[in-house]
Amino acid sequence: MSIVLSQSDSISNKQLQKFISETTELLKVSVTQGMNARMAPNVYKAKLSELKVGGKKKISYLSAAQVVAKRLEAVSAEKQRAVRLSLGRSTELTRTIRALGVNMEATKAVVDQVDLKQKFSFINGDTFSEKAMLEMVRDLSLVDLDAAPSGRELLAHDLQILERKFEFLPANWWKDIADKVKDADKPKPQVVLNKGLKFRIHEVKCIVETAPSWPGSDEISWGGASVDDKGTVEKLAEKYVGGDFDGGDRKAYNPPHVLKTFALDNEYAKDFMITLALAEKDGNGMSAFIQELYESIKAEINVILTALGAAAGAAIGTAIGGSLGTAIAGPLGTIIGVVAGAILGALIGWLVGLFQDDIFEPQAAALHLPNGNATFAGGSLTSPKQYLHFRDHGGHYRVAYDWQITR
């Protein structure tokens, strides 16, 4: 079973792209409502409330509007006025508000004013049809058939759940799965299990220096957030990379800099994600902001999918789980993580323009581990070198990284 590598700029599925675009535009309006309510509460009376998502035990998360409003409070009054002027002059934002038909001065939140079923009805197309989702569930149920011997009990349990959930299907639909479950009783050769996973940075290279409006050579820092296989989001420590970056300059790490280490247990499949951002000079709490905004975006996605109530929404929503980030076995959890990462990057790219922050639009790298002894191509414990590209403020930086398994 192969390891899946993906990045937030590599989504080719047209409907996922549309979902990202539509969700981003909706959140821009929601965030605008929240910022206006903080800057002019006598006019904009929106009540910003937390999002409660999950199964029987719901967990509260800050909404994207609350996270951004909190950051807005930390900037000067002069910059707040500039933000308000920029929002008022944005014809694109005005068109989106009119298209959604929302009242920005109402107390009701934007997401509660929009008919989400109608807005996102396109996800019931061919790609997310009931048949396609059932086939995906069926494929995912086979992922761990080559796992450790204890996998037989887990598979039998999963099979019972799937049969109850999809009881309208004929019994022979599950026959080939049941046959493979029986095969799991057969002795298997001893395998060496993976114990840990590292995300490593090899190099930060300046392809093009930032715009001349920033005098002198660039001073670059990085920061961001990590998401483990349990859905736990942690901020990455901000690190000063260097202060003399001109076009063609690079900062190499030998040995590679270990940005994040994940411990591996015996529950598979697993999905991991790193969201990384660069900042010119001081990151100014960049990592904490990215962590909070990423969590809120996943909560917003959960709210949207729950509201849809369609087979497609329910199936994708399973990947977010009872608490955020609890992914089902298979690549679906990775897809949701990368989608949230793409929305995060788009939102921060928009906010950077409003706040005149020196943050580059974040980029996300994701990895899917199907079982406890998975390796990269050729049995390697180290992935091929990958690249994240940061293009903002007239500049272009490239970060070289890889994933490494430890045993």
N, C-alpha and C positions, 0 to 999 in steps of 0.2 A: 504494500500500500504506500503510495507516494506522499511526500510532504507537499503541501500547497503553499506557495508564496504569492502574495498579492500586495498591491499598493493602491492608494486612494485615487491615483490618476490613471488606473488601468481598467476601469469598469467599462465594458463594451456593451453590456445588455441595455438595450434602448429603453425598456420600461424602468429599469433601475435608475438609469440616467434621468428619466423624466421624474421619477419619484424624488430623487435628490434635488432636482431643480425646483419642483413644486413645493417641497418641504422647506427648502431654503428661502424661497420667496415668502411663504407663509410666516416663517420665523422672523424674517426681516421686519414685516409689518407688526408682528407681536412685540418684538424688541423695541421698535419705534414707539409703540403705544406705551411701553414701560418707561422708556427714557423721557417721553413727554410728560408722563404722570409725575416723574421725579422733578423735572425742571419747571413745570407750570401746573401744579396740582389744583389751582383754582379753575383751570380750563379743562384739563385732562384728568378725569376722576377714576381711571381704571384701578381696580383693586387687584394687586398682584398677589396671587396665592400659589402655594406649592402644588406640585403634581403628585398625586398618590397613585402608584402603579404597583402591579404584582398580582399574585394569586390570593389565597385566603388571608395571608398576612401582608397587607400593603405597606410599601415603604414610601416615605415622602422625599421628594427631590425638589430643589429650586428650579423654577422655570427658567428658560433662556432669558426672558425679559428681566427676571430678578437678578440673574448673574451679571448681565450687562449694566443694569441700573446701579448695582453695587460698585462696579468699576467706574461708572460715570461720577459717582459721588466723590471719588478720590482725586478727580482732576480739578483744575482751577475753574473759577467762575467764568473767566475769559474763554477758556476752552469749551466750557459747556455752552456758552452763547454761540460759539463757532459751530458746534455740533448741531444745535437747534437750527441755525441758519442753513446748514448743509442739508438737513432733513427737509426743510421747507422748500428748498430749491430743486430737490430731486424729482424730476418729471417721471422717471422710471418708478420710483416709490409711489408717487401719486397715482399713476396708472394702475399699479397693483392693488392699491387700496380701493380704488373705484371698481376694479374687476371683481374683487372679493365682496364688495358691497358691505363693508364694515364701517361702523361709526367709531372713529378714534377717540371721541369725547365721552363715549359710554362707559359705564362702570363694568360692563361685561367684557371679559377678556376676548381678544381676537379669535382664538381657537374655538370659543363657545358661540361666536357669531357666524361661523362658517359651516356650511353643509359639507362635512368631510366626506361623506359617502359619495356625494356628487363630484366633489373636486378630485377625489382619488379613484373614481370608478374605473379608470383605465387599467388598474392592476388586476382586474378580472379578465384580462385578455388571455391570449394563448399561452404565454410564458407562465402566468400564474393561475391557469385554469385548475379546476378541481382534479382533473385527470393528471395534469403535470405535477401537481403537489403530491398526489398519492404515489406517483412513480418515484418522486424524490424521497418520500418517506420510506418507500420500499427499498430503494437503493441504500439509504442511510442505515436501515436496519441490518444491512449486510456488512457494514464497515468493520465491525470487530470480530468477524468470524475467524480471523487468523490471529486473534489475541491470545493472552495467556490462558491456561486450562480453566481458571475460574470464570472465564467468559461464558461457559455453557449456561450456568445458572442465570447470569445477567441476560443472556440472549433469550432464554425461555421466558423470563419475566417480561422483557420488552415485547416479545411476540404476543403474550397474552394481552398486554395493554393495547397493542396495535389492533388485535383482532376485535377487542371490545369497542375500540374507538371507531373502527371501520367495519362494523358488523353487517352492513348492507352489502359487502362484497362476498362473492361466492367462496366457500371454504377452500376449494382447490387453488384459490389465488395465492394462498400462503404455503402451498405444499413444498415448493422448492426451498423456501426459507426453513420450514420445519425439517426438511431433509438435511440441510446444512447444520442445523442445530444438533441433530443426532450425530453428525460427523465430528462435532466438537468433542465427543467422548473419546475419540481415538487418541492414543498417545502422541504428543507433539515433542519435537526436539527442544532441548533447553535453549532459551534465548537470553541474551544480555539486554537488560532493560535500561532505558535512558533515565538519568537521575536529575538532570538540570538542563537549562537552556539559557544561553547568553545572547544579548544583542550588542554587537560590537561596532564601533566606528573606527574606520581606517584613516579617513582623510576628510578635511574640509578645504575645498578649492574655490578660489574666486575666479570665475570665468569672466565676468564683467563687473567692474566696480560700480557701486551705487551712483545715483545721479549727482552731478556737480553741486547741487544745492546743499549737499552734505560735505562741507569742506574737509580737506585732508583725507588720509587713508581711512578705510572702514575699521571700526572696532566691533568685533562680532562675538556674541554670546549665543548659547543655545539653551533650550529648556523644553518642557513638554510633559507628556503623561503616558503612563503604561496601563494596559488592561490585561489582566491575567485570565486563565481559563475559568475562574469562578466569577468573572465579571467585576472584580475589584479594580477600581481606578486609583492609581497613585501618581502623584506629581514626581517628575524627574528633577533632580537637583540642577539648578541653573549653573552653567559653567562658562567662564570667560575663555574664548578660544584664542583670540589674538587682536592686536591693535594696529597692524601694519598691512592690511590687505589692500592690494592693488590688483588690477587685472593680471591673471596668470599666477598669482601667489597661492601657496597652499600651506596648510598645517597638517603634517602627517603624524600618525600615532603608531609607534613601533616599540613594544607590541600594541595591538589594537586596544583602544580605550573601551572597557566594558561599561556600557551605559546602564544596562539593567540585567539582573540575573533572576531567573524564575526557577523555583523548585518544582519537580514533577512528582505527582503521586500515581496511583494505579488506576485512576478513573480516566477513560478515554471515550471519545475523541476530545482534543483540546484545541482551543484557539487563543492566540495571543496577538496583541497589537501595540505598536509604539507610535505615538503621535509626536513628531518633532517639529520645533519651530526655531528659526534663527532670529536674532534681534541685533540691531545696530546699537552698540553701547550697552547700557544697563537694561536687562530684561524687564525690570519694574514689575515683579510679581507675575511674570509671564506664565510660569509653570502652574501656579495655583489657579490662574484664570483659565488656562486650557483645561485643567482637570475638572473644574467646576462646570465649564461650558460643555465639555464632552458628556459628562454625566447628565446634564439637563437635556441635551439633544437626544440621548438614548431614551430618556423619559418621555420627551415630546413624541418621538417615533412610536413608543408604546401606546401613548394616548391616541394617536392617529389610527394605528392599526386596530386597537381595541374598538374604536368608534366605527370602523368599517364593518366589522362583524361578518365579513365575507370569508369564504374558504381560504382565499389567498391571504387575506389579512391575518386570519387565525393561524395559518401555517407559518407565515413569516414571524408573527408575534411570538410563536413558541420559541424561536431562537433567542428572544430577549428574556423570556422565562418569568417565573414567579418573582424573582428579584432581578434587577438589571444585569444583563450579561451572562445569565445562566444558559449556555448554548446547548442545543441538542447535538447528538453525535453527527458529525459530518460538516461539510463546508458552509452550511446555512448560517451558522453563528459567525463565521468569518465574513460572510457577505454583509451581515447586519453591522458588524464592527467597522468594516471598510466604508459602508454607506454613511454611517455616523461620522466617520473621520472625514469623508469628502464634504459633508454638510458643515462640519466644524471648520474646515479650511476655507470654504466659501464665505461663511459668516465672518470669520476673523479677517479675511481679505477685505470684506466690505467695511467692517468696523475700523480697520487700520486707516482707511481713507477718511472716515468720520473723525476719529480721535487724533489723527496725524501721529499715530504711534509708529515706532521704528521696528515693528515686528513684521517678519516675512510670513506670508500665508503658510500655515502648517501643512506638513505632508505626513501621510500615514503609511506604515509598513506592517503587514499582517502575516501570520504564519499559522497553518493548520497541521497539527500532529494527529494522525489517524489512530496510532497505537503506540504501545510502550517501547517498541524496538525499531521504530521508523528511522530511516536515514535519508540523506540527500542522494542525488544521483551518484551511481557507482559505489554505494555503501559509505560515502563520506559523512563524517560527523559535522562538517562545516559546509554551509551553503555557498553557492557561487556569489561573488561580490555583486551587490546591488547598489543602485544610485537613487538618491532623492534630490530633486531639482527645486531650488527656491528662486523664484523670479518675481521681484518686487522692487519698488523705488528706483527703477531704471537699472537695477543690478541683477546678476545671476550667480548663485552659489550652488555648488554640487557637493553633496555629502556621500561618501562611499561607506557602505556598511555590509555586515553579514550576520547570519545567525549561526551559533555553534552549540551543538549538543554535547553534554558531558555525561560520562558513564562511571 
